[in-house]
Amino acid sequence: MLINRVKELRARHSYTQSDLGELVKASRQTIGMIEKGDYAPSVLLALKIAKALRVDLEEVFWIEGEDE
């Protein structure tokens, strides 16, 4: 299962879902679905989100509950 901290990290920068969406060229709805865990972003989008939030990818997204 893909776990993320997008909402928490987004709030640290005082970004709305729309703000983050504009930075990464995604819709507000997509950002909301990622935050809720209803949508797993592409590798490219995940990298863009991490860059926009100024953190390493592993600080935003990780896999939990599966054997590596």
C-alpha positions as CSV (number, residue, x, y, z in Angstrom):
1,M,0.0,0.0,0.0
2,L,1.3,3.4,-1.0
3,I,1.4,5.8,2.0
4,N,2.0,9.6,1.7
5,R,2.5,12.8,3.6
6,V,1.4,15.1,0.9
7,K,-1.3,16.9,3.0
8,E,1.0,17.4,5.9
9,L,3.9,18.7,3.8
10,R,1.6,20.8,1.7
11,A,0.3,22.5,4.9
12,R,3.8,23.3,6.0
13,H,4.2,25.5,2.9
14,S,0.7,26.9,3.3
15,Y,-0.2,25.6,-0.2
16,T,-3.8,24.8,-1.1
17,Q,-4.5,21.7,-3.2
18,S,-4.9,24.1,-6.1
19,D,-1.5,25.7,-5.4
20,L,0.3,22.4,-5.4
21,G,-1.6,21.3,-8.4
22,E,-0.5,24.3,-10.4
23,L,3.1,23.8,-9.3
24,V,3.1,20.2,-10.6
25,K,0.7,20.6,-13.5
26,A,-2.1,18.4,-11.9
27,S,-5.6,19.2,-11.0
28,R,-6.8,20.0,-7.5
29,Q,-8.9,16.8,-7.6
30,T,-5.8,14.7,-8.4
31,I,-3.9,16.2,-5.4
32,G,-6.9,15.5,-3.2
33,M,-7.2,11.9,-4.4
34,I,-3.5,11.4,-3.8
35,E,-3.8,12.8,-0.3
36,K,-6.6,10.4,0.5
37,G,-4.8,7.4,-0.9
38,D,-7.4,6.9,-3.6
39,Y,-4.8,7.5,-6.4
40,A,-1.2,6.4,-6.8
41,P,0.7,9.1,-8.8
42,S,3.0,8.3,-11.7
43,V,6.7,8.3,-10.9
44,L,7.0,11.6,-12.7
45,L,4.2,13.2,-10.8
46,A,5.5,11.9,-7.5
47,L,8.9,13.3,-8.2
48,K,7.4,16.7,-9.1
49,I,5.4,16.7,-5.9
50,A,8.5,16.0,-3.8
51,K,10.4,18.7,-5.6
52,A,7.6,21.2,-5.1
53,L,7.5,20.4,-1.4
54,R,11.3,20.6,-1.2
55,V,11.8,17.1,0.2
56,D,13.2,13.8,-0.9
57,L,10.7,11.4,-2.6
58,E,11.0,9.0,0.3
59,E,9.8,11.7,2.7
60,V,6.6,12.0,0.8
61,F,5.8,8.5,-0.5
62,W,6.6,5.0,0.8
63,I,5.2,1.5,0.6
64,E,3.8,-0.1,3.7
65,G,2.5,-3.5,4.5
66,E,4.1,-5.3,1.6
67,D,7.3,-7.4,1.5
68,E,10.0,-5.5,-0.3
